Amino acid sequence: MQLSSILLQGLLLSGIIASPIASTADAISDAFESPDNSTDLLGTAATRYYLCFDAFEAGKLCYGKNIRDCSNHQQDGGMNRRDARNFCDFFCSKIRNVNDCKTRKKWANYHPKWACKDQKYC
């Protein structure tokens, strides 16, 4: 009788551990996350920008010359709210050299498929 109760407890515990509810959020991939963790929905690896502008002067990339209008415009174009905000935080900031680009990408949490070192600057 004791052996069967031990086996039953072991079976129940293994079922709980293996259940999908026991999975953590980190173990489950996000449906909206691309395989390379990129948030750039517009660019590709071959994209080259001329990055030479002061804050809110990025032309068509900083639509409306402010982050709110830019973010709303990008959302209307299909970006989700977070990605639109990150995109606009980057393109509505002052970028004049590769160091500005790298700093702004980190600050804005913007992870495009292109590298700062491959872009053109002032």
Contacts in CASP RR format, 6 or more apart in sequence:
PFRMAT RR
TARGET T0000
AUTHOR 0000-0000-0000
METHOD contacts of the structure
MODEL  1
MQLSSILLQGLLLSGIIASPIASTADAISDAFESPDNSTDLLGTAATRYY
LCFDAFEAGKLCYGKNIRDCSNHQQDGGMNRRDARNFCDFFCSKIRNVND
CKTRKKWANYHPKWACKDQKYC
16 22 0 8 1.000
32 80 0 8 1.000
36 113 0 8 1.000
37 111 0 8 1.000
38 111 0 8 1.000
38 112 0 8 1.000
38 113 0 8 1.000
39 82 0 8 1.000
39 83 0 8 1.000
39 86 0 8 1.000
39 87 0 8 1.000
39 109 0 8 1.000
39 110 0 8 1.000
39 111 0 8 1.000
39 112 0 8 1.000
40 87 0 8 1.000
40 110 0 8 1.000
40 111 0 8 1.000
40 112 0 8 1.000
40 113 0 8 1.000
40 114 0 8 1.000
41 78 0 8 1.000
41 79 0 8 1.000
41 83 0 8 1.000
43 112 0 8 1.000
43 113 0 8 1.000
43 114 0 8 1.000
44 113 0 8 1.000
44 114 0 8 1.000
45 113 0 8 1.000
45 114 0 8 1.000
47 112 0 8 1.000
47 113 0 8 1.000
47 114 0 8 1.000
48 114 0 8 1.000
48 118 0 8 1.000
48 119 0 8 1.000
48 120 0 8 1.000
49 61 0 8 1.000
49 114 0 8 1.000
49 119 0 8 1.000
49 120 0 8 1.000
50 119 0 8 1.000
50 120 0 8 1.000
50 121 0 8 1.000
51 95 0 8 1.000
51 96 0 8 1.000
51 100 0 8 1.000
51 101 0 8 1.000
51 119 0 8 1.000
51 120 0 8 1.000
51 121 0 8 1.000
52 95 0 8 1.000
52 96 0 8 1.000
52 120 0 8 1.000
52 121 0 8 1.000
52 122 0 8 1.000
53 59 0 8 1.000
53 62 0 8 1.000
53 94 0 8 1.000
53 95 0 8 1.000
53 96 0 8 1.000
54 94 0 8 1.000
55 92 0 8 1.000
55 93 0 8 1.000
55 94 0 8 1.000
56 62 0 8 1.000
56 65 0 8 1.000
56 66 0 8 1.000
56 92 0 8 1.000
57 65 0 8 1.000
58 91 0 8 1.000
58 92 0 8 1.000
58 95 0 8 1.000
59 65 0 8 1.000
61 70 0 8 1.000
61 91 0 8 1.000
62 70 0 8 1.000
62 88 0 8 1.000
62 91 0 8 1.000
62 92 0 8 1.000
63 69 0 8 1.000
63 70 0 8 1.000
63 73 0 8 1.000
63 74 0 8 1.000
63 88 0 8 1.000
64 70 0 8 1.000
64 73 0 8 1.000
65 92 0 8 1.000
66 92 0 8 1.000
67 85 0 8 1.000
67 88 0 8 1.000
67 89 0 8 1.000
67 92 0 8 1.000
70 84 0 8 1.000
70 87 0 8 1.000
70 88 0 8 1.000
70 91 0 8 1.000
70 92 0 8 1.000
71 81 0 8 1.000
71 84 0 8 1.000
71 85 0 8 1.000
71 87 0 8 1.000
71 88 0 8 1.000
72 84 0 8 1.000
74 83 0 8 1.000
74 84 0 8 1.000
74 87 0 8 1.000
74 88 0 8 1.000
75 81 0 8 1.000
75 84 0 8 1.000
79 87 0 8 1.000
86 108 0 8 1.000
86 109 0 8 1.000
86 110 0 8 1.000
87 108 0 8 1.000
87 110 0 8 1.000
89 104 0 8 1.000
89 107 0 8 1.000
89 108 0 8 1.000
89 109 0 8 1.000
89 110 0 8 1.000
90 104 0 8 1.000
90 105 0 8 1.000
90 108 0 8 1.000
90 110 0 8 1.000
93 100 0 8 1.000
93 104 0 8 1.000
93 107 0 8 1.000
93 108 0 8 1.000
94 100 0 8 1.000
95 101 0 8 1.000
95 104 0 8 1.000
95 121 0 8 1.000
96 121 0 8 1.000
96 122 0 8 1.000
97 121 0 8 1.000
97 122 0 8 1.000
98 116 0 8 1.000
98 117 0 8 1.000
98 119 0 8 1.000
98 121 0 8 1.000
101 116 0 8 1.000
101 119 0 8 1.000
101 121 0 8 1.000
102 116 0 8 1.000
104 110 0 8 1.000
105 111 0 8 1.000
105 112 0 8 1.000
105 116 0 8 1.000
END
